[in-house]
Amino acid sequence: MKSLSDADLAARVARDIPDGSYVNLGIGKPTHVSAYVPEGREVIYHSENGIIGVGPPPAEGSEDPELIDASKRLITTVPGAAYFEHTDSFAMMRGGHIDIAVLGAYQVAENGDLANWATLDETYPPAVGGAMDLVVGVPKVFVMMRHAGKDRTPKVLRRCTYPLTGLGVVTRVYTDLAVLDVTPRGFVLVDLAPGNTLDEVQALTEATIHV
């Protein structure tokens, strides 16, 4: 099977973000999305540590160590960007002022449940951050994730087994193998990564993928 790279996956997500949208990018894979705004489109990226107007990653040698996002990733800003404290940042998230949140995940269920802040492995202390605020305050939640674990354990499930971030909050799932909408029927296929078949992807998916 062929898997999309993180860069290709980020570009695929960026294609579906409408012009003029205000978008929060979660830590991890979602931070790559800001580098792939389609030509002729304006997207305003928000980071929960207090920035609106996040731009693409800086060119080598032009990094500013004081410009970071919520992942502590070095960033640039676009003209008109603004900085503010956490109170205002979370008010934007909770108050419905962000159009789309792009989050990573450990698991997503066919009813839209999201688990992205803790596993059952106590080696890594759980930290929910602002994810719970985002999933209740933002109307569209896009998830970026690997379709299965390194041991091929499915992450796209009938029901999540890890602690939940939110109930029925996911709108669309972008994995390295496929794009799936969350609907009342369950997961509905939007498209497959080039070179893969539905049967191959279904074999790595616990939930049924409807066409």
C-alpha positions as CSV (number, residue, x, y, z in Angstrom):
1,M,0.0,0.0,0.0
2,K,1.0,3.6,-0.6
3,S,0.9,6.1,2.2
4,L,0.9,9.9,1.9
5,S,3.8,11.7,3.5
6,D,3.0,14.3,6.2
7,A,3.6,17.0,3.6
8,D,1.3,15.5,1.0
9,L,-1.4,14.9,3.7
10,A,-1.1,18.5,4.9
11,A,-1.5,19.7,1.3
12,R,-4.6,17.5,0.9
13,V,-6.2,19.0,4.0
14,A,-5.4,22.5,2.8
15,R,-7.3,21.9,-0.4
16,D,-10.5,21.6,1.6
17,I,-10.2,24.8,3.7
18,P,-12.4,27.5,2.1
19,D,-11.1,31.0,1.3
20,G,-11.4,33.4,4.2
21,S,-11.6,30.7,6.9
22,Y,-10.2,31.1,10.4
23,V,-8.4,27.9,11.3
24,N,-6.8,26.5,14.4
25,L,-3.9,24.0,13.8
26,G,-3.3,21.5,16.6
27,I,0.1,20.2,17.6
28,G,1.9,17.6,15.5
29,K,0.9,16.8,11.9
30,P,-1.6,19.7,11.6
31,T,1.1,22.3,12.0
32,H,2.3,21.4,8.5
33,V,-1.0,22.7,6.9
34,S,-0.1,26.4,7.1
35,A,2.6,25.8,4.4
36,Y,0.1,24.7,1.8
37,V,-2.5,27.5,1.3
38,P,-3.7,27.0,-2.3
39,E,-2.9,29.9,-4.7
40,G,-5.4,32.7,-4.7
41,R,-6.9,31.7,-1.3
42,E,-6.5,33.5,2.0
43,V,-6.7,31.4,5.2
44,I,-6.1,32.9,8.6
45,Y,-4.4,30.5,10.9
46,H,-4.8,30.7,14.7
47,S,-2.5,29.2,17.3
48,E,-3.8,28.8,20.9
49,N,-0.7,30.3,22.5
50,G,-1.9,33.7,21.3
51,I,-1.3,34.3,17.6
52,I,-3.6,34.9,14.6
53,G,-2.0,35.1,11.2
54,V,0.4,32.2,11.3
55,G,2.4,31.9,8.1
56,P,4.5,29.1,6.6
57,P,7.6,27.8,8.2
58,P,10.6,30.2,8.1
59,A,13.3,29.8,5.5
60,E,16.6,28.4,6.9
61,G,18.6,31.2,8.4
62,S,15.7,33.5,8.9
63,E,14.2,31.9,12.0
64,D,13.1,34.1,14.9
65,P,13.3,32.0,18.2
66,E,10.6,34.2,19.7
67,L,8.0,33.3,17.1
68,I,6.6,29.8,17.9
69,D,3.2,28.1,17.7
70,A,1.5,25.9,20.3
71,S,3.8,23.0,19.2
72,K,6.9,25.2,19.9
73,R,7.5,25.0,16.2
74,L,9.3,28.0,14.6
75,I,6.8,30.0,12.5
76,T,6.4,33.2,10.4
77,T,3.5,35.6,10.5
78,V,1.6,37.2,7.6
79,P,0.8,40.9,7.3
80,G,-1.9,41.9,9.8
81,A,-1.0,39.2,12.3
82,A,-1.8,39.9,15.9
83,Y,-0.6,38.6,19.3
84,F,-2.7,38.3,22.4
85,E,-2.9,36.5,25.8
86,H,-4.4,33.1,26.4
87,T,-7.7,34.5,27.7
88,D,-8.4,36.1,24.4
89,S,-7.1,33.1,22.4
90,F,-9.4,30.7,24.3
91,A,-12.4,33.1,24.0
92,M,-11.9,32.9,20.2
93,M,-12.0,29.1,20.4
94,R,-14.9,28.7,22.8
95,G,-16.9,31.6,21.4
96,G,-17.4,30.2,17.9
97,H,-14.9,32.6,16.2
98,I,-12.8,29.8,14.6
99,D,-14.3,28.1,11.6
100,I,-12.2,24.9,11.4
101,A,-9.9,23.1,13.9
102,V,-7.4,20.6,12.4
103,L,-6.3,18.2,15.1
104,G,-4.3,15.0,15.4
105,A,-5.7,11.9,16.9
106,Y,-5.0,8.5,18.4
107,Q,-8.4,7.2,17.5
108,V,-11.6,8.3,15.8
109,A,-14.9,6.4,15.9
110,E,-17.6,6.1,13.2
111,N,-20.0,8.3,15.3
112,G,-17.4,11.1,15.4
113,D,-16.0,10.5,18.8
114,L,-12.4,11.8,19.2
115,A,-9.6,10.4,21.3
116,N,-6.5,12.5,21.0
117,W,-5.1,13.4,24.4
118,A,-4.3,10.1,26.3
119,T,-3.6,6.5,25.6
120,L,-3.6,3.6,28.1
121,D,0.2,3.8,28.2
122,E,1.3,5.6,31.3
123,T,4.8,6.1,30.0
124,Y,3.7,9.4,28.5
125,P,1.7,11.7,30.9
126,P,-1.6,12.8,29.3
127,A,-2.0,16.4,28.4
128,V,-5.3,17.6,26.8
129,G,-4.2,21.2,26.2
130,G,-6.8,23.2,24.4
131,A,-8.3,20.3,22.4
132,M,-11.4,20.0,24.6
133,D,-12.1,23.7,24.1
134,L,-11.7,23.4,20.4
135,V,-14.0,20.5,19.8
136,V,-16.9,22.2,21.6
137,G,-16.3,25.7,20.3
138,V,-15.4,25.1,16.6
139,P,-18.1,23.9,14.2
140,K,-15.9,21.8,11.9
141,V,-13.2,19.5,13.2
142,F,-10.8,17.9,10.7
143,V,-8.6,15.1,12.0
144,M,-5.1,14.3,10.5
145,M,-3.7,11.0,11.5
146,R,-2.1,7.8,10.4
147,H,-4.7,5.2,9.4
148,A,-3.2,2.5,11.5
149,G,-0.4,2.0,14.0
150,K,3.1,0.7,13.2
151,D,1.8,-2.8,14.1
152,R,-1.2,-2.2,11.7
153,T,-3.6,-1.8,14.6
154,P,-6.6,0.2,13.3
155,K,-7.1,3.7,14.5
156,V,-10.4,4.3,12.6
157,L,-12.8,2.4,14.8
158,R,-16.4,1.5,15.6
159,R,-15.8,2.9,19.1
160,C,-12.8,4.5,20.7
161,T,-11.1,2.7,23.5
162,Y,-8.9,5.6,24.7
163,P,-10.2,8.5,26.9
164,L,-12.4,10.8,24.8
165,T,-11.7,14.4,23.9
166,G,-15.2,15.0,22.6
167,L,-18.4,13.1,21.7
168,G,-19.5,13.2,18.1
169,V,-17.3,16.1,17.2
170,V,-15.3,15.0,14.1
171,T,-16.4,16.2,10.7
172,R,-13.9,14.7,8.4
173,V,-10.8,12.3,8.8
174,Y,-7.7,12.7,6.7
175,T,-5.3,9.7,6.9
176,D,-2.3,8.7,5.0
177,L,-4.5,6.2,3.1
178,A,-7.9,7.9,2.7
179,V,-10.3,10.8,3.4
180,L,-13.5,9.9,5.2
181,D,-16.6,11.9,6.1
182,V,-18.3,11.2,9.4
183,T,-22.0,10.9,8.7
184,P,-25.1,9.4,10.4
185,R,-24.3,6.2,8.4
186,G,-20.8,6.1,9.7
187,F,-17.6,6.7,7.7
188,V,-18.2,7.6,4.0
189,L,-15.4,7.5,1.5
190,V,-14.4,10.9,0.0
191,D,-11.2,9.7,-1.8
192,L,-8.3,7.3,-1.5
193,A,-4.6,8.1,-1.5
194,P,-3.3,7.3,-5.0
195,G,-2.3,3.7,-5.5
196,N,-4.6,2.2,-2.9
197,T,-7.8,0.3,-3.2
198,L,-10.9,0.4,-1.0
199,D,-10.4,-3.3,0.0
200,E,-6.8,-2.6,1.1
201,V,-7.9,0.4,3.2
202,Q,-10.9,-1.5,4.6
203,A,-8.6,-4.3,5.8
204,L,-6.8,-1.7,8.1
205,T,-10.1,-0.2,9.3
206,E,-12.2,-1.6,12.1
207,A,-15.3,0.4,11.1
208,T,-17.1,-0.1,7.8
209,I,-16.3,2.4,5.1
210,H,-19.4,3.2,3.1
211,V,-19.2,4.4,-0.5
